[in-house]
Amino acid sequence: MRGLDGKRLNSGVISAVTIAIAVAATAGGKTYGQDRQTAEQDGAKLSEIVVTARRRTEAAQEVPMSVSALSGDELASRGIVNLRDLGGLFAGVSFNDSNSTVAQFSIRGLNSAGSGSDSSVGVYVDEVFIGDEASLGQRLLDVASFEVLRGPQGTLFGRNTVAGSVNVVTVAPRTEFGGSVQSSFGNYGLRQYGVVINVPVAEEKLLTRISYVQRKREGYLKNTAPRGGLGNEEDGESFRVRALSRPNDSLTVGFNFDLSRDDACENMFKVIGGSLYAGDTNPDTSAWDGPCTSKRDASTISLRVDQELDSVTLSSISAYRERETEFLTDRDFTAVSILSSGLNSDENQFTQEVRLASKNDGPLSWTIGAYYFHRNYTQDTILDLGPGFLGPGRRNIVNATARTETDSFAGFGSFEYKLTDAWRGEIGLRYTYEDKKLSYVQTATFPIPGFGVVAPFNADTNGGELSPTATLSYFFSEDVMAYGRIARGFKSSGFNTAVSSNPSRIAFAPEFVTTYEVGYRSLLADGRFRLEGAAFYLDYTDIQVADQTGAGFYIGNAAEARSYGAELQMAALATEHLTLNATAGYVNARYEEYGARTGNELPRAPRWTAALSVDWRVPMAGGEAFLLPEITYRSANFVDSANTRLFRQPNNTLVNLRAGFRAQEGWSVSVWGRNVTDERFNLGGFSVAPILFAVTTSPPATYGVDLRWEF
């Protein structure tokens, strides 16, 4: 995997960028005015939302579940280039990155537990299971759509989707030559460069598309310790190649390959309480005398084959993914050598899915398939207790090495039947059998209680579970429907792979969620007004929860929780050139049985979420001017199951502004500001009670300019 690091990545992508820019310089401009003219001729309507929520491409208006989506055009026009920019736009969904370039989603109050636990949110890129949210890099370039599916998606999407799933669909190769070149510059030394080039090699027989993006930003957290430096920076790049071949009218073969690299000082905290707290209240200063290293390299290669038969479509998706991480940072956030921690990991996974789907227009439509997942994962966790913790001249370096091998097999089917012209019923079932094996050992250079030696041992856990779904929907008209849905999902058992002081609790059990949901979808006023809503109740049992003992973390099973609430989404084409979008969500998520924490709120589950955005475009000579203001709101919530008051995230309102001009020739310029009111709040918390309580803080106000040319 190290062969895919910075040098090799740079040499390949620089060549691709050079070719793209050279070809672009000789290409004609894109006729933007033709797109606008076509829209006007068709009549002013909201754009249709197309999703793949049921493993087939269909209008969101016909999907009987809570799903939100943004198209690639919307992502580009709003200047959304990373997952942090998406964080507040979806009702009932929270995104937190703790100032890291990895993702962590919370959907309806459910989120992933931590190291050793599988993800609660299934992440898919072009229908390939990524494995966990941390594997999904923040940079978004050349994306066709970004979808969030709420509630268990186990029937069609499989393992570990108890909270929901995130589907990222990249732009497929097209039949015309074209592409784009773009750059961004902003405060804190922001520099981002991106290029996309689409090349039809052999008319419709072989199409290719290449994209590359590089992003760098200086950190905004100043180190006041003598070693100096900045924390919570960005430095990464991503590269993707897609190829599409159609040897004949019935066969389509798709090939994807992507690489990503990150190397930055990130995920740094500052002390706000405990005996080490010195009274500094500046959110942009901290101290660390130790290391600050965070590196990630990842690559994915996939092959998809779709064969059209008489009345069915046979699909095969094969994928192989590798990822390596190196993380080592000071964890006491003072100028004294007290505590450092690190995590180095090496993983590879292989997935194979085979599906058979009906394609007739009869009353019954169905999808059946089989799925296999294999993963090898090695994790080295390092805990360095220095002289500031143990006394002068003493140091205890604890190293826990865990090797996990996972095999998962599943068979699934989903069947929808048109009972009448108005009524439709859908049932689905998936059976998953999973086996996990662990090899674990822990060493210590100066063993002390809680941080000592653990002799090598092996462990195994396995079992099978059913994931059923039942849906009933009623179409009042072609544009108005209501539905009811019941779905059950589970997240498999696993092992605590970090530093452990108690091998007897190395394993934790599966968790289960049953969702009851009713919803409504409508497209009114001749397609100018869209209103969607859903109400839900979640029964959540055997929850996998991350907890802490001293400086170490472990995962256990809480007994029971429940979550209920509602989401509302609205879009209105107020005039031909003015579009309004609004979302609102309510979530009430608490532990119903969890010892002393019974009654606590689930972590990262704000009671209220809301967003309002405006898309205003003014035709002008040679193009159009645009203004896109955006406001997002999250009510107060806790970042841990203990509901630590010091870590509480307060109510927060973020205001983002964007304005610019897009020319008919294909070039555009935009000026933007994010968090223009400079609102700051806690993103995450870390404690070694009673010595320290530390938090990482949301980014300050940022601003910049984007330049883009489409050809």
C-alpha positions, 0 to 999 in steps of 0.5 A: 500500500505504501507504493500508493503514497504521495510520490506515486500519486503525484506523478500520475495525477500531474500527468493527467492534469497537464493533459487535461489543461492542454486539451482544454486550451484547444476546446470550445466553450460550453454553451451554457445558454442552451441549457437555460433555453431548454429549461425555459422551453420546458416550463419553469419546474423544479428539477426532478430528484433521481435516487438509487435508494432501492438499487435502481434508478428512479424518481425520489417521488416514488420511493416509500422511505425517507431519503434526501438527495443533492444533485451534482449541479446543486453541489457545484452551485453551492460550492460544496467541496467536502463533507463538512459543507454538507453537515447541516443541510439534511433534516435529522442528520448531523455530521461531525469530523472533530476537525479531521478529514474523516466523516462521522454521521448521526442519523435520527440519533444513531451513530457509530460507537468507535474503534473496533465497532463497525459503522452504523451508517453504510457508506457506498460509492458507486454502489461499492461498500466502503466499510466505514465512515472514516474511509470516506474522504471529505473531498467531493469532486465530479459527483453526480448525486449525494443521497442520505437514506434514513432508517435501517437499509439492511434488506438491499444494502446489507450489513451495518446500516442500522442508522441509514446509508449514504450513497455517493454517485460519481459522474459516469463517462459521457459520449461528448468530449469535455471537462472542467478546470477549477481552483479555489483560494481563501484565508488560512492559506486555502488552495484547492485545484481540481480538473475533470476530463471526459474522453470518448475513446471509441464513440459509445464503445469505450468512454473514459473520465478522469478527475483529480483534486488537491486541497491544502489549508493552514491550521487555525489552532496555534500551538503555544508550546515551545515547538510551535506550529499549527493544528487542524490543517488540511493537506490531501488529494484524490484521483479517480478514473472511470471507464465505461464500455458497451460492447453491444446493446445488451452488455455494459462494463464499468471500471472504477479506480480511485486513490486518496492521500491525506497528511496533516496535523489534525484532530487536535484539542484544547484543555477546558477543564481539570487540574491541567486547565490554565484558564485559556479561553481562546478557541484557537490556541492550544499546546502540545509538546509531542507529535502531531501526525495523521496520514491516510492512504486509500485505493479502490478498484471495482468492476461492474457488469450489467447484462440485459436479458429478455425480462431481467437484468443481471448485475455483478459488482466486484471491488477491492479496497486498501487503506493505511493510516498513521496517527500519533499525537500529543493527547494531554494538550499541554507543554508537559510530556504526560500522554500521547496516543497513536493508531496505525492500521492496515486493512484490505477488503473484497466485496462481491455482489450479484443481483438479478432484477426484473425490468418488465412493466407488469404489476410485480417488480423484484430484485434478488441477490447474493453478497460476500464481504471479506476484510483483513484489518490490523490495528496497532494502538499506542499509548505513551504515558510520559514522565508528567504522568508517572514521575521523572525518568519514567515512561510506559509505552503500551502497544496493543496489536489486534488482527481481525478477519471478517467474512460475511455472506448474505442472500436478499430479495425485495418484491413490490406489487401494484395491488391496484392503481393506487396501492402498492405493497413491498416486502423484503428480506435479507439473511446475513451470516458473519464470522469474525476472528481476532488475534490480540496481544498487548505489551507495556514497557513499564506496566502499571494497573490498567496499562499492563501486559496482556498475553496473546490470545485468540477469539471468535464470534459468529452468527446469523440475523434476518433483516426484514422490511415491509412497506405499504404505499398509496398514490393519491395521484401521480404526484402525491403519495403516502406510505408506511414502512417497518424495517429491522436492521442489525450491526454485527458483534465485534471486538475491542481492538484498542488498549485494554486492561480487561480481556474478559470484555474484549468482545461485544454483542450485536445491536438491533434497530426496528423502525416504524415510519410513515411518510408523505411525498408531494409535487404540487403547483405544476411541479413548482412546489415539493413537500415531503415529510416523515415521522418515525419511532426507533426501538434500539436494543443492545446498543454498542456504546463507546465508553472510557476508563482513564485514557483508554476507550472500550465498547460495551452494550447498553440495554435499550434506547428509543428515538422518535421524531419527524422530518420535513423537506420543502422546495419552491420555485418562487419565480423562474429564477428564484428557488427556496429550499427548507428542511426541519427535523425533530429527534428525541433520542434517549437511553431507556435502560443503561444503568446510571445513564438511563435517561441520558440523551444519545450522543450527537442527537440534536433535538432540532435541526433546520436549514434554509437556502436560496438560489437566486439567478439573474440573467445578464448579458453574456451569462447570469449572476447568482446569489446563494445564501444558506442558514443551518441550525442545530440545537444543543446536544452532547457528544458522549453517552455520559452527557458530560456538561463540559463537552455539551455542544450549544445551539449553533446557527451557521450562515454561509454566503455565495455570489458570482457570475457564470458566463455563457462561454463556460467560465465562472467566478464566485466569492464565498464566506462560510460561518460568516458570523464566526460562531464557535462551538464544541465538536468533540470531547476527550477526558482523563478525569480528573486531570484534563477535559479537552474539546476540539472546536468548530472552524472559524469564519472562512472566505475565498474565491472560486474560479471554474471553466467548463469546456 
